[in-house]
C-alpha cells in the first residue's frame, strides 16, 4: 500500500517515510505544495498523512480538495493541538489527528488500524487475501467464495489481486494493463476486456454484481454483494 506524505519539514517527512518503508509501505513525498491535488490524482495513494501548516495553502484546504474527488483515509499530523484544530480537521473530512511531537509506533498503529477499517482485507503469511467472504490464494491461483473454490488463470489472479488491494476505488484500464503486462503498448485492446469478463463471470456465478466496470475502469464495490 502506498502512503502519501504532505509535510513541509524535511526532517519529519524523511523520518516518517523511512519508518513506513521499514514496515513494508510504499511512500510518496510531496515536494510541490502549489498543487498537492495533482500529485494525489497521479499517485492514487491508499492513505494520506497531511500537515496543517503548509506553504501556499494549508492542510485544511488540501483535505477539502481531496474529499471532492476521493474517500481515501486522511490522517492530520500537526503541532497545532487545540480542540478547535481537531474539530476543524474532522469537519474538513479528516479521519484521525496526531499531535506533534508524536511516537512513530503510535502513528504506525493508527495507520494500520485505519487501513484495516477502510479496505477490509487481510493478507497473511500464506499469501491469501480475504475480503468480505472472498479469498484469493496466490500460491495456487484459486478463488474461494462461500466455500466454493474455482481455479484462476495467472492474469485473472493478478486482476483480482489489484482489485482487492484497491477495494472500493476506481482502477483505471492503464493501471490494470501495467499490472498484467510489462508494456501495455503491445497488448491487443480487447485482451484486458476478455480477462476481466472471464474473471467477472467466475465471481458473479457465486456472487452476483460483485465487479463494476465501464469502458476504461473497473472496481470492486465497498462491500461485495451477497
ABEGO torsion letter per residue (X at the ends): XBBBBBBABAAAAAAAAAAAAAAGBBBBBBABAABAAAAAAAAGBABBBBBABBBGBBAAAAAAAAAAABABBBBBBBABABAAAAAAAAAAGBABBBBOBBBAAAAAAAAAAAAAAAAGBBBBAAGBBBBGGBBBBAAAGBBBBGGBBBBBBAAAAAAAAAAAAABGBBBBAAAAAAAABABAAABBAAAAAAAAAAAAAAAAAABBGABBBBAABBBBBABBBX
